[in-house]
Amino acid sequence: MAGSGSAHMRNPEDALLRVENLVMEFPVGRGRKVSAVSNVSFDLHKGETLGLVGESGCGKSTTGKAIMQLPRPTRGMVKLGDTELTALKGSALRATRPRMQMIFQDPISSLNPRRAVADIVEEPLRIWNLGDAEQRRAKVNEVLETVGIDVDAAAERKPHEFSGGQCQRISIARAVVTDPDLIICDEPVSALDVSVQAQILNLLEDMKARYGLTLVFVAHDLAVVKNVSDRVAVMYLGKLCEIGPPQELYTSPSHPYTSALLDAIPVPDPEVATDEKEHLGGDLPSPIDPPSGCRFRTRCDRATDVCAQAEPQMQPVDDDHFVACHHPLVTPVEIAAR
């Protein structure tokens, strides 16, 4: 599974975001390092939403932050439009910040507790001198109203006076106020109640249509990702293992890990026997010393000797559907027959 390769990459001229061979390493002492992201590549067209999913610790949030250059990746290329972010430093990199924004997992702690809501949302406009005072306040009022926040009642209040869902709406308003090209959504609904999750997801879809947003949606909830994504990429232990359209990936997963994740989605029916589905066994290997070859082989019942010897490369399963596996669930014979 967890493999490399570029077979899934599309025409670079059409990409708003292009990530190639992204590596993010962190020192862990005694000369050792953990490879949180290892040779990850994908692209994103303008107006698309890419869902990035996987178990906790697989590197999906680190990937999102590395795209933002927070922190800068160890190796690899991140290109936003015609600008290669990994080649920029200092003021040149800082000048690209209005084009990229981030929505964080914890909406309350991501807002300055000492600032009023209107000031929090207006701050990016002040930093970049976008418009005069009257224009900035009009823009703030527009985005707050768009996300469903009553400006008259909320503008002078502090974040602690709002619920988690309302704080996330304020965070979304702050993210779109500079009219960015790309927004990284780092598990934006995982800390919210289920009913509020639906409201925020609907809001993101509305904002995407209204402002022409392009999103990287990081989440561990596959059911959520399916409803908001144009493409879904599955990660395991710092590697991509499968990428494709959500409908095809969810109905016909090609990688054993993707299939296991889908089987783990809870069914809201007490009559369904939970022991009928196969569960993913084994322990997650250490990212400090990952298995050779395919990183998923220690938990895969389809693993053979070749899985320990060679890292699988991305290969096409169908149109715009790719998998990195030596023994995919959809075999070449089945592919040819479809």
N, C-alpha and C positions, 0 to 999 in steps of 0.2 A: 504494500500500500504506500504509505507515506513515501512519495517519490518526487522526482524532479522532471525536467523536460519542459518544452515550450510548444508542444503540439496544439495546446488549447488556446494559444495566443492568437488574436485576430489582427487585422490590418492595422499597423501602428498609426497610420494617417487618420484613422477614425476614432482613436482613443483619446478621451479626456484625461484619464489616468492610466499610466502604464508602469507596472512594478515588475522588475526583472531580477531574479536570483537574489532576493532580499535575505540578508543574514543579520540576525540580532543576537549577539553574545554578551553574557554578563560574567564577570569574575566571581568565583565562589570561594577563593582562598586556596593556598598551597599550590598555586600555579594552575589550578583547574578552572574550567569555565563551563557554563551551561549555555547550550545553543537553543534559545527560546524560539527562534524562527530560523529555518534552514533552507535556503534556496527556494523561496516561495516566489512564484510568478503569476500574475494575472493582469487583466486589463478591464477597463470600464468605459463605456461610451456615455456621452452626454445624455442626461435624462434617465439613465439606468439606475437600478438599485441592486447591488451585489450583497447577498446574504453570506456572512462568514460564520460558520458554525463548527462546533466540536465540544469535547469535554472540557471541563475546567482545567486550566494549565496547558492547553494545547498550543497556545501562542497567538490566539486570534486578537485579543486586546493589544498585545505587544505589536502585532502587525499594524493595527490601526494607528498606534502612537508613532511607530517608525515611519509611516507614511507622512505624518505631520512633522517629522524630524524632531520628535520629543520622546525619547532621545534620538539622536542621529543613528541610522543603522550602521552596523559594523562593516558590511559590504553590500553591494548591489546598487541598483538604480531605481529611483522613483522619479517619474516624469509627469508633470501636470501640464497638459497642453504642450507647448513648445519649450517649457522650462524644466530643466533637469535639476530637481531640488537638491539632490545629493552632491551636486557640484557647487552649490551656493554656500556662502558663509557671511556672517555679520549682517550688515545693513541690506545686502542683496537678498539674503534669505528672509530677513524680517519684512521686506517689502512684499513678499508673497503671502503673508499671514492673512490679509483680508480675503484672499481667494479660497482659504481653507478654514473650516471651523469644526468644532467638536462638541457633541452632546454627551455628557458623562453619565455614568451609571447611577450615581447618587445625586439626585437633583438638588437636595438641600445643602449638602456640604460644598457643592460646586458654585454656590452663589455667596457673595460677600455678605456676611451677616450684619455688617455695619452700614451698608448702603441701601438706599431706597430702591425699589424695583425700577423706576424710571431711570435712575442714575446707572444701574447695573446694565440695562439694555442700551443706554446711550453711550456708555463708555467706549466701545470700539469705534464709534463714529467720531468721538472727541480725539481719541488717540491718533486716528488717521486723518483728522481735519476734513472730514467728509461733510460738506455743507456748512451753512451758518447755524446759529443757535436755533432759529425758528424752523429751518429745514430739518435739523436733527430731531427736534421735539415732535415734528409732524411725522417723521419716519418711525420714531419710537411708538407714538400713538397708533400708527397704522399696523405695525407688527403685533403689538399687544392685543389690539382688537381682533386681528386675524387669528391669533391663537386662543381667543376666548377669554381674555382677561379684561375686566372692566377698568378702563384707564382712570376714570374719576375716583373710583373706590380704592384702587390698588397702587397708583403711581407713587405715593409717598410712604407706603408701608414697607416693612422690612421682611426678608424671606421667612423668618420664623413665624410670621403671622399667616402663612399659607400652608396648605396640605402638600403632600409629596407630588400629587398629580398637578397641582397648580404651579409648584416650583419647576416641574419639568416643562410645563408650557412656557414659563418665563425663560428657561434655558434655551428652548427652541427659538423663542423670539430673539434672544441675544445672538444665537447662531446665524439667523437669516438676515439680521439687520444690515450687514455689510454686503448683501447680495453675493454670497460666495459661489464659486464654481463647484465646490465639493464639500460635503459634510460627512464626518465620521461619526456614526451613532454607536457608542460603546455601551451595549446592553441598556438602552434607554428606558426599557419598561420592566426590567427584572426586579426592581425594588418597589414596584407598584402593585396595588390590588388588581385582580383580574379584570374587574369592570372598568377600572381606570386605564389599564393596559389597552383595552379596545379603543377607548377615547383617544389616547395618545397616538396609537397606530393610525387611526382614521385621520387625526390631525396631520400627521406626517405625510400621509398620502395627499391630503388637500394642499398642504404647503408645497409638496413636490410639484403638483400640477400648476399651482399659482405662480411659483417663483422659478420653475424650471430647474429644480434641484437634482443633483446627482449624489447618491448616497452609498456609503459602505455601511451595512447594517450588521454589527457584531452581536451575536446572541448564542445562547446554548439551547434555546427553546426552538426546536425545529418546526413546531406547529405555528409559531409566530412568524418565523422567517419565510415560510411558504407563502403567506398571505401578502407579504410586502415586497418580495424580491423578483427581479427579472432573471437573475442567475443566482445559483447557490454554489458556494465552494465549501467543501468539508475539509477540516484540518485535523491532524492527529500528530501529537508530539512534535510540533514545529514544522510539519510538512503538509502539503496539499495531497489529498488522496482522490478526490472526485470533484468535478465541476460540471454544471449543466443547468438547463431550464428546470424550475422547481417541479412542474407537473410531471416531467419525465423522470427526474431524479427520485421523486417521492413514490411514484408508481412502479418504477423499474430500476431500483438501485443496482449499480454494477459492482460496488465494492462491499466486501463483507462488513467493514466497519460502518459504512453508511446504513446498511441493512440493520445492523444491531442498534444504531441510534434510532432508527425509525420504529423498530420493535419496542423500544423503551418509552415511546410516547404514551402517556396514560390514556386509557379509554374511559370516558365518563359514563360507564355502564356497570353497575354492581353485578350483573349477570355474567360478565365476561371473566373467564378463568385466567388469572395472570400467569399461571404456570404453563400455559399451552405454548407460549412463545419462547424461543431460545434466548437466553440471556448471555451477555458478553462476560466471559470468565477471565480469570487471571488478574494480576495487578498491573497498573500502569508503570512501564519501565522508567528508570531514572533518566531525565534529559541530560544529566551530566555524563552518563555512559550509556547511550542508546544502543539497541541491538544492531548488529550488522545487517546489511542488505535492507530488507523491508522492516521498518520499525514496528509494524503491527504483527509480525509473524509470531511473536511469543504469546499472542492472545487469539490467534486465528486457527480454526480447525482445518483450513485448506492449505496450510503452509507445507512446503516441500523444501528440499535442499537448495533449490535455486533461490528461494526467498531469503536464505541466509547469506548467499554468495553475491547477489546482485541487487542493487536498488532498482525498483521498477520505474519505468518512465511513463509519462502521460501518453495515452493512446486513445484514438477515437472509438467511441461506442456507437454513436449516432450523430446526427447533425447537432453540433454545438454541445455535445455530451462527451466528456472525456474521463478516463479513469487511470490511476497509476496502480496496477496490480498485475502480478504474474498469472493469477488464476481468477479472473473476474467472474462474477455471477452470471453475466451475459457473455456467452462464448462467441467466438468468431462465426461459428456455424449459425447460431441463433441470430447474430447480427445480419448475416447475409440473407437469412430467410425473411426478415422483416420488411 
